[in-house]
Amino acid sequence: MKTLTILFLLYTFSANAAQLKIVGPCSEIPSLQKEEQLGSSLSVGAFTLQVLKKYQVPFEGTESNINAIQKSPQGKDAFDYISPTFYRVYGWCYTLDGVEVQKTPDQVRISNSSRVSWTYSFSTYKDGQWLEMCAPSWKLKSKKICP
């Protein structure tokens, strides 16, 4: 009976903690996956920064924009030019409870049941059109991004 009670309490705590997952450029295995109890409602951006700082994960960004996590390529290093009309642009995209959100992370509030996932991703531009957005970088493993 004690074991059952402990398992129930562990499940209850786990189900009532916001989760942050980071999936980097070259592997589908998360480089960070943490659950944190929220004391109050936070934005996706504030929660992300709070967890990254707590676990001393190097990053560059603000509550409204993540530029780099764990020294991921950014700026001109995050462009993969194949030709003048065909290139990929890399950066961080997030999902909330498995759904891509079309708002900056400072505009979206989360709760203790929320699951936030950041994935280093790319968008493809070819012949004047954006063909895909926020495709996980690890699926392509570009030699420029994953040498």
MDTraj code that builds the backbone (N, CA, C; nanometers):
import mdtraj as md
import numpy as np

residues = "MET LYS THR LEU THR ILE LEU PHE LEU LEU TYR THR PHE SER ALA ASN ALA ALA GLN LEU LYS ILE VAL GLY PRO CYS SER GLU ILE PRO SER LEU GLN LYS GLU GLU GLN LEU GLY SER SER LEU SER VAL GLY ALA PHE THR LEU GLN VAL LEU LYS LYS TYR GLN VAL PRO PHE GLU GLY THR GLU SER ASN ILE ASN ALA ILE GLN LYS SER PRO GLN GLY LYS ASP ALA PHE ASP TYR ILE SER PRO THR PHE TYR ARG VAL TYR GLY TRP CYS TYR THR LEU ASP GLY VAL GLU VAL GLN LYS THR PRO ASP GLN VAL ARG ILE SER ASN SER SER ARG VAL SER TRP THR TYR SER PHE SER THR TYR LYS ASP GLY GLN TRP LEU GLU MET CYS ALA PRO SER TRP LYS LEU LYS SER LYS LYS ILE CYS PRO".split()
xyz = np.array([
    [0.0820, -0.1192, 0.0000],
    [0.0000, 0.0000, 0.0000],
    [0.0865, 0.1258, 0.0000],
    [0.1976, 0.1232, 0.0774],
    [0.2865, 0.2396, 0.0808],
    [0.3463, 0.2640, -0.0569],
    [0.3845, 0.1563, -0.1263],
    [0.4420, 0.1710, -0.2594],
    [0.3419, 0.2347, -0.3543],
    [0.2190, 0.1904, -0.3499],
    [0.1144, 0.2456, -0.4338],
    [0.0934, 0.3944, -0.4047],
    [0.0931, 0.4327, -0.2801],
    [0.0770, 0.5733, -0.2413],
    [0.1935, 0.6574, -0.2924],
    [0.3146, 0.6071, -0.2785],
    [0.4328, 0.6803, -0.3255],
    [0.4283, 0.6955, -0.4768],
    [0.3939, 0.5888, -0.5487],
    [0.3846, 0.5984, -0.6943],
    [0.2779, 0.6989, -0.7359],
    [0.1653, 0.7001, -0.6667],
    [0.0595, 0.7953, -0.6969],
    [0.1076, 0.9384, -0.6750],
    [0.1769, 0.9617, -0.5655],
    [0.2286, 1.0961, -0.5368],
    [0.3313, 1.1383, -0.6406],
    [0.4188, 1.0476, -0.6814],
    [0.5178, 1.0794, -0.7846],
    [0.4491, 1.1137, -0.9161],
    [0.3470, 1.0355, -0.9518],
    [0.2730, 1.0626, -1.0740],
    [0.2025, 1.1976, -1.0652],
    [0.1409, 1.2247, -0.9536],
    [0.0696, 1.3505, -0.9346],
    [0.1651, 1.4688, -0.9470],
    [0.2828, 1.4593, -0.8839],
    [0.3793, 1.5683, -0.8929],
    [0.4252, 1.5863, -1.0369],
    [0.4564, 1.4757, -1.1035],
    [0.5045, 1.4827, -1.2404],
    [0.3985, 1.5419, -1.3330],
    [0.2731, 1.5043, -1.3121],
    [0.1659, 1.5541, -1.3975],
    [0.1356, 1.7009, -1.3681],
    [0.1810, 1.7527, -1.2565],
    [0.1548, 1.8907, -1.2199],
    [0.2812, 1.9746, -1.2201],
    [0.3681, 1.9478, -1.3146],
    [0.4897, 2.0266, -1.3307],
    [0.5067, 2.0570, -1.4784],
    [0.5414, 2.1800, -1.5101],
    [0.5660, 2.2172, -1.6492],
    [0.6953, 2.1518, -1.6946],
    [0.6976, 2.1102, -1.8185],
    [0.8154, 2.0418, -1.8723],
    [0.8811, 2.1267, -1.9807],
    [1.0144, 2.1298, -1.9785],
    [1.0922, 2.1946, -2.0841],
    [1.1833, 2.0902, -2.1463],
    [1.1765, 2.0816, -2.2791],
    [1.2625, 1.9889, -2.3532],
    [1.3377, 2.0681, -2.4595],
    [1.4667, 2.0403, -2.4730],
    [1.5513, 2.1045, -2.5740],
    [1.6049, 1.9949, -2.6659],
    [1.5800, 2.0099, -2.7966],
    [1.6321, 1.9170, -2.8966],
    [1.7236, 1.9971, -2.9878],
    [1.8514, 1.9640, -2.9851],
    [1.9516, 2.0411, -3.0567],
    [1.9613, 2.0118, -3.2050],
    [2.0640, 2.0659, -3.2692],
    [2.0763, 2.0614, -3.4143],
    [2.0990, 1.9228, -3.4760],
    [2.1680, 1.8346, -3.4074],
    [2.2191, 1.7154, -3.4748],
    [2.1687, 1.5823, -3.4204],
    [2.0833, 1.5848, -3.3186],
    [2.0332, 1.4608, -3.2607],
    [1.8892, 1.4790, -3.2147],
    [1.8089, 1.3749, -3.2372],
    [1.6696, 1.3813, -3.1917],
    [1.6573, 1.3566, -3.0418],
    [1.7650, 1.3136, -2.9788],
    [1.7650, 1.2898, -2.8346],
    [1.7747, 1.4241, -2.7636],
    [1.6823, 1.4544, -2.6747],
    [1.6866, 1.5843, -2.6062],
    [1.8167, 1.6045, -2.5286],
    [1.8734, 1.7215, -2.5419],
    [1.9940, 1.7549, -2.4653],
    [1.9571, 1.8017, -2.3246],
    [1.8309, 1.8378, -2.3068],
    [1.7810, 1.8780, -2.1746],
    [1.6330, 1.8429, -2.1690],
    [1.5919, 1.7862, -2.0577],
    [1.4501, 1.7597, -2.0348],
    [1.4270, 1.7689, -1.8852],
    [1.3564, 1.8740, -1.8445],
    [1.3354, 1.9017, -1.7019],
    [1.1897, 1.9342, -1.6752],
    [1.1458, 1.8982, -1.5562],
    [1.0140, 1.9367, -1.5089],
    [1.0311, 2.0313, -1.3914],
    [0.9525, 2.1369, -1.3910],
    [0.9608, 2.2380, -1.2863],
    [0.8212, 2.2774, -1.2424],
    [0.8038, 2.2875, -1.1141],
    [0.6782, 2.3359, -1.0570],
    [0.6753, 2.4879, -1.0742],
    [0.5669, 2.5395, -1.1292],
    [0.5529, 2.6835, -1.1459],
    [0.4898, 2.7431, -1.0208],
    [0.5496, 2.8486, -0.9707],
    [0.4905, 2.9179, -0.8566],
    [0.3765, 3.0080, -0.8993],
    [0.3850, 3.0565, -1.0226],
    [0.2807, 3.1423, -1.0786],
    [0.2826, 3.1227, -1.2295],
    [0.1856, 3.1772, -1.2957],
    [0.1782, 3.1672, -1.4411],
    [0.2956, 3.2425, -1.5037],
    [0.3637, 3.1759, -1.5944],
    [0.4767, 3.2363, -1.6652],
    [0.4520, 3.2280, -1.8151],
    [0.5249, 3.3082, -1.8894],
    [0.5222, 3.2936, -2.0343],
    [0.6158, 3.1793, -2.0723],
    [0.6004, 3.1279, -2.1939],
    [0.6924, 3.0258, -2.2446],
    [0.8350, 3.0780, -2.2361],
    [0.8557, 3.2042, -2.2748],
    [0.9893, 3.2631, -2.2731],
    [1.0481, 3.2732, -2.1339],
    [0.9693, 3.3215, -2.0383],
    [1.0182, 3.3354, -1.9008],
    [1.0499, 3.1986, -1.8407],
    [0.9635, 3.1000, -1.8647],
    [0.9867, 2.9647, -1.8150],
    [1.1145, 2.9063, -1.8755],
    [1.1324, 2.9250, -2.0054],
    [1.2520, 2.8746, -2.0737],
    [1.3775, 2.9354, -2.0125],
    [1.3806, 3.0664, -1.9974],
    [1.4977, 3.1328, -1.9402],
    [1.5224, 3.0869, -1.7968],
    [1.4166, 3.0724, -1.7189],
    [1.4297, 3.0291, -1.5799],
    [1.4966, 2.8913, -1.5716],
    [1.4524, 2.7976, -1.6545],
    [1.5088, 2.6617, -1.6514],
    [1.6517, 2.6612, -1.7054],
    [1.6761, 2.7305, -1.8146],
    [1.8118, 2.7350, -1.8704],
    [1.9112, 2.7929, -1.7698],
    [1.8713, 2.8985, -1.7014],
    [1.9589, 2.9583, -1.6000],
    [1.9788, 2.8645, -1.4817],
    [1.8707, 2.8025, -1.4346],
    [1.8800, 2.7131, -1.3190],
    [1.9781, 2.5988, -1.3440],
    [1.9763, 2.5435, -1.4653],
    [2.0633, 2.4297, -1.4971],
    [2.1906, 2.4715, -1.5699],
    [2.2173, 2.6014, -1.5698],
    [2.3400, 2.6593, -1.6247],
    [2.3663, 2.6164, -1.7690],
    [2.2601, 2.6181, -1.8483],
    [2.2711, 2.5865, -1.9904],
    [2.3042, 2.7157, -2.0637],
    [2.4141, 2.7185, -2.1394],
    [2.4478, 2.8423, -2.2107],
    [2.3417, 2.8754, -2.3164],
    [2.3039, 3.0024, -2.3209],
    [2.2054, 3.0468, -2.4188],
    [2.2249, 3.1949, -2.4468],
    [2.1684, 3.2382, -2.5588],
    [2.1595, 3.3796, -2.5929],
    [2.0154, 3.4062, -2.6315],
    [1.9555, 3.5045, -2.5691],
    [1.8188, 3.5370, -2.6021],
    [1.7508, 3.6106, -2.4899],
    [1.6246, 3.6356, -2.5123],
    [1.5407, 3.7074, -2.4172],
    [1.4087, 3.6314, -2.4043],
    [1.3205, 3.6838, -2.3232],
    [1.1897, 3.6218, -2.3062],
    [1.1121, 3.6150, -2.4383],
    [1.1412, 3.7066, -2.5295],
    [1.0671, 3.7103, -2.6565],
    [1.1375, 3.6398, -2.7723],
    [1.2632, 3.5998, -2.7547],
    [1.3366, 3.5410, -2.8664],
    [1.4572, 3.4613, -2.8168],
    [1.4689, 3.3385, -2.8608],
    [1.5868, 3.2571, -2.8297],
    [1.6749, 3.2533, -2.9543],
    [1.7969, 3.3034, -2.9423],
    [1.8899, 3.3050, -3.0553],
    [1.9768, 3.1797, -3.0599],
    [2.0227, 3.1363, -2.9432],
    [2.1128, 3.0202, -2.9380],
    [2.0951, 2.9497, -2.8044],
    [2.1037, 2.8181, -2.8084],
    [2.1074, 2.7353, -2.6886],
    [2.2243, 2.6396, -2.7073],
    [2.3062, 2.6277, -2.6059],
    [2.4230, 2.5388, -2.6097],
    [2.5118, 2.5679, -2.7312],
    [2.5302, 2.6964, -2.7557],
    [2.6182, 2.7459, -2.8613],
    [2.5773, 2.7004, -3.0011],
    [2.4481, 2.6883, -3.0258],
    [2.3991, 2.6519, -3.1585],
    [2.4324, 2.7638, -3.2576],
    [2.4490, 2.7293, -3.3863],
    [2.4776, 2.8319, -3.4863],
    [2.3672, 2.9372, -3.4903],
    [2.4095, 3.0603, -3.5118],
    [2.3148, 3.1714, -3.5237],
    [2.3717, 3.2740, -3.6193],
    [2.2897, 3.3713, -3.6565],
    [2.3347, 3.4750, -3.7492],
    [2.3775, 3.4155, -3.8825],
    [2.4868, 3.4665, -3.9390],
    [2.5319, 3.4182, -4.0713],
    [2.5725, 3.2711, -4.0678],
    [2.6082, 3.2200, -3.9506],
    [2.6425, 3.0780, -3.9390],
    [2.5197, 2.9870, -3.9464],
    [2.4010, 3.0463, -3.9389],
    [2.2769, 2.9692, -3.9430],
    [2.2092, 2.9763, -4.0800],
    [2.2832, 3.0180, -4.1819],
    [2.2332, 3.0197, -4.3192],
    [2.3095, 2.9167, -4.3991],
    [2.2376, 2.8327, -4.4701],
    [2.2984, 2.7300, -4.5537],
    [2.2590, 2.7613, -4.6984],
    [2.3475, 2.8340, -4.7683],
    [2.3197, 2.8740, -4.9054],
    [2.3554, 2.7608, -4.9995],
    [2.2568, 2.7130, -5.0740],
    [2.2798, 2.6103, -5.1730],
    [2.2969, 2.6770, -5.3097],
    [2.2159, 2.7795, -5.3348],
    [2.2275, 2.8621, -5.4553],
    [2.1580, 2.9948, -5.4239],
    [2.1684, 3.0928, -5.5134],
    [2.1023, 3.2208, -5.4846],
    [1.9505, 3.2103, -5.4660],
    [1.8896, 3.1069, -5.5207],
    [1.7444, 3.0923, -5.5080],
    [1.7034, 2.9733, -5.4210],
    [1.8009, 2.9140, -5.3533],
    [1.7716, 2.7956, -5.2716],
    [1.8628, 2.7982, -5.1489],
    [1.8005, 2.8141, -5.0318],
    [1.8788, 2.8136, -4.9080],
    [1.7916, 2.7754, -4.7899],
    [1.8602, 2.7443, -4.6806],
    [1.7918, 2.7111, -4.5548],
    [1.8377, 2.8080, -4.4470],
    [1.7432, 2.8459, -4.3638],
    [1.7698, 2.9355, -4.2516],
    [1.7372, 2.8577, -4.1241],
    [1.8306, 2.8580, -4.0291],
    [1.8179, 2.7798, -3.9065],
    [1.7902, 2.8680, -3.7857],
    [1.7214, 2.8103, -3.6889],
    [1.6945, 2.8801, -3.5639],
    [1.6095, 2.7926, -3.4732],
    [1.5641, 2.8497, -3.3640],
    [1.4885, 2.7743, -3.2627],
    [1.3389, 2.7963, -3.2806],
    [1.2648, 2.6864, -3.2836],
    [1.1186, 2.6891, -3.2872],
    [1.0677, 2.6172, -3.1631],
    [0.9511, 2.6573, -3.1165],
    [0.8962, 2.5895, -2.9988],
    [0.7557, 2.5387, -3.0255],
    [0.7208, 2.4346, -2.9499],
    [0.5838, 2.3857, -2.9480],
    [0.5351, 2.3914, -2.8035],
    [0.4057, 2.4029, -2.7890],
    [0.3415, 2.3992, -2.6574],
    [0.2395, 2.2863, -2.6619],
    [0.2603, 2.1884, -2.5775],
    [0.1743, 2.0699, -2.5748],
    [0.1643, 2.0059, -2.7135],
    [0.2772, 2.0037, -2.7847],
    [0.2854, 1.9371, -2.9149],
    [0.2373, 2.0179, -3.0337],
    [0.2004, 2.1436, -3.0124],
    [0.1456, 2.2268, -3.1198],
    [0.2369, 2.3472, -3.1422],
    [0.2732, 2.3718, -3.2703],
    [0.3509, 2.4914, -3.3028],
    [0.2648, 2.6142, -3.2766],
    [0.3241, 2.7109, -3.2096],
    [0.2516, 2.8323, -3.1737],
    [0.3051, 2.9466, -3.2602],
    [0.2165, 3.0215, -3.3188],
    [0.2552, 3.1303, -3.4082],
    [0.2629, 3.2642, -3.3368],
    [0.3105, 3.2616, -3.2131],
    [0.3323, 3.3830, -3.1345],
    [0.4705, 3.3754, -3.0727],
    [0.5261, 3.4916, -3.0417],
    [0.6557, 3.4916, -2.9748],
    [0.6388, 3.4342, -2.8337],
    [0.7437, 3.3739, -2.7786],
    [0.7301, 3.3035, -2.6505],
    [0.6932, 3.3914, -2.5311],
    [0.7110, 3.5204, -2.5418],
    [0.6705, 3.6087, -2.4318],
    [0.5195, 3.6342, -2.4318],
    [0.4503, 3.5985, -2.5392],
    [0.3071, 3.6245, -2.5511],
    [0.2198, 3.5059, -2.5097],
    [0.2808, 3.3925, -2.4765],
    [0.2039, 3.2707, -2.4494],
    [0.2258, 3.2286, -2.3049],
    [0.1171, 3.2148, -2.2300],
    [0.1237, 3.1753, -2.0887],
    [0.1132, 3.0237, -2.0762],
    [0.1795, 2.9708, -1.9737],
    [0.1750, 2.8266, -1.9500],
    [0.1303, 2.7979, -1.8072],
    [0.0997, 2.6716, -1.7833],
    [0.0594, 2.6266, -1.6501],
    [0.1446, 2.5054, -1.6118],
    [0.1181, 2.4491, -1.4950],
    [0.1944, 2.3331, -1.4481],
    [0.1714, 2.2075, -1.5306],
    [0.0715, 2.2060, -1.6160],
    [0.0504, 2.0888, -1.7014],
    [0.1113, 2.1069, -1.8407],
    [0.1758, 2.2192, -1.8654],
    [0.2285, 2.2513, -1.9986],
    [0.3555, 2.1739, -2.0316],
    [0.3703, 2.1438, -2.1606],
    [0.4899, 2.0784, -2.2141],
    [0.5467, 2.1694, -2.3220],
    [0.6630, 2.2302, -2.2933],
    [0.7287, 2.3216, -2.3870],
    [0.8482, 2.2488, -2.4467],
    [0.8565, 2.2501, -2.5776],
    [0.9681, 2.1845, -2.6457],
    [1.0302, 2.2817, -2.7457],
    [1.1608, 2.3034, -2.7319],
    [1.2368, 2.3866, -2.8252],
    [1.3192, 2.2933, -2.9129],
    [1.3118, 2.3138, -3.0440],
    [1.3862, 2.2313, -3.1391],
    [1.4622, 2.3227, -3.2340],
    [1.5919, 2.2934, -3.2504],
    [1.6703, 2.3672, -3.3496],
    [1.6211, 2.3206, -3.4856],
    [1.5752, 2.4153, -3.5673],
    [1.5003, 2.3821, -3.6885],
    [1.5483, 2.4641, -3.8071],
    [1.4944, 2.4306, -3.9240],
    [1.5255, 2.5089, -4.0434],
    [1.3988, 2.5370, -4.1224],
    [1.4075, 2.6430, -4.2009],
    [1.3038, 2.6775, -4.2976],
    [1.3710, 2.6830, -4.4334],
    [1.3051, 2.6307, -4.5348],
    [1.3640, 2.6206, -4.6682],
    [1.3001, 2.7222, -4.7623],
    [1.3865, 2.7959, -4.8319],
    [1.3436, 2.8932, -4.9324],
    [1.3938, 2.8449, -5.0675],
    [1.3027, 2.8347, -5.1659],
    [1.3445, 2.7913, -5.2992],
    [1.2584, 2.8593, -5.4046],
    [1.3265, 2.9217, -5.4994],
    [1.2601, 2.9852, -5.6140],
    [1.1473, 3.0800, -5.5729],
    [1.1740, 3.1611, -5.4714],
    [1.0794, 3.2640, -5.4309],
    [0.9706, 3.2197, -5.3349],
    [0.9791, 3.0949, -5.2850],
    [0.8766, 3.0468, -5.1930],
    [0.9399, 2.9789, -5.0722],
    [0.8746, 2.9963, -4.9578],
    [0.9132, 2.9212, -4.8381],
    [0.8408, 2.7874, -4.8452],
    [0.9179, 2.6790, -4.8510],
    [0.8598, 2.5464, -4.8715],
    [0.8250, 2.4756, -4.7409],
    [0.9024, 2.4987, -4.6391],
    [0.8742, 2.4362, -4.5092],
    [0.9272, 2.5271, -4.4003],
    [0.8626, 2.5172, -4.2849],
    [0.9019, 2.6000, -4.1720],
    [0.9191, 2.5109, -4.0497],
    [1.0184, 2.5421, -3.9691],
    [1.0415, 2.4729, -3.8419],
    [1.0582, 2.3216, -3.8560],
    [1.1262, 2.2783, -3.9608],
    [1.1582, 2.1361, -3.9754],
    [1.2785, 2.1053, -3.8855],
    [1.2738, 1.9988, -3.8069],
    [1.3850, 1.9685, -3.7155],
    [1.5177, 1.9518, -3.7907],
    [1.6180, 2.0228, -3.7465],
    [1.7497, 2.0200, -3.8086],
    [1.8122, 1.8806, -3.8073],
    [1.7877, 1.8051, -3.7003],
    [1.8502, 1.6726, -3.6893],
    [1.8046, 1.5780, -3.7991],
    [1.6899, 1.6036, -3.8606],
    [1.6433, 1.5168, -3.9684],
    [1.7275, 1.5332, -4.0947],
    [1.7796, 1.6526, -4.1156],
    [1.8599, 1.6819, -4.2343],
    [2.0092, 1.6624, -4.2082],
    [2.0538, 1.7023, -4.0902],
    [2.1957, 1.6961, -4.0515],
    [2.2867, 1.7582, -4.1583],
    [2.2593, 1.8820, -4.1895],
    [2.3402, 1.9570, -4.2864],
    [2.4874, 1.9563, -4.2428],
    [2.5769, 1.9426, -4.3382],
    [2.7207, 1.9431, -4.3059],
    [2.7645, 2.0779, -4.2507],
    [2.6936, 2.1828, -4.2875],
    [2.7271, 2.3151, -4.2337],
    [2.6895, 2.3235, -4.0848],
    [2.5770, 2.2662, -4.0475],
    [2.5285, 2.2750, -3.9099],
    [2.5830, 2.1608, -3.8240],
    [2.5952, 2.0439, -3.8809],
    [2.6442, 1.9245, -3.8083],
    [2.7701, 1.8717, -3.8773],
    [2.8825, 1.9411, -3.8584],
    [3.0052, 1.8999, -3.9315],
    [3.0550, 1.7612, -3.8893],
])
top = md.Topology()
chain = top.add_chain()
for i, resn in enumerate(residues, 1):
    res = top.add_residue(resn, chain, resSeq=i)
    for name in ("N", "CA", "C"):
        top.add_atom(name, md.element.get_by_symbol(name[0]), res)
traj = md.Trajectory(xyz[None], top)
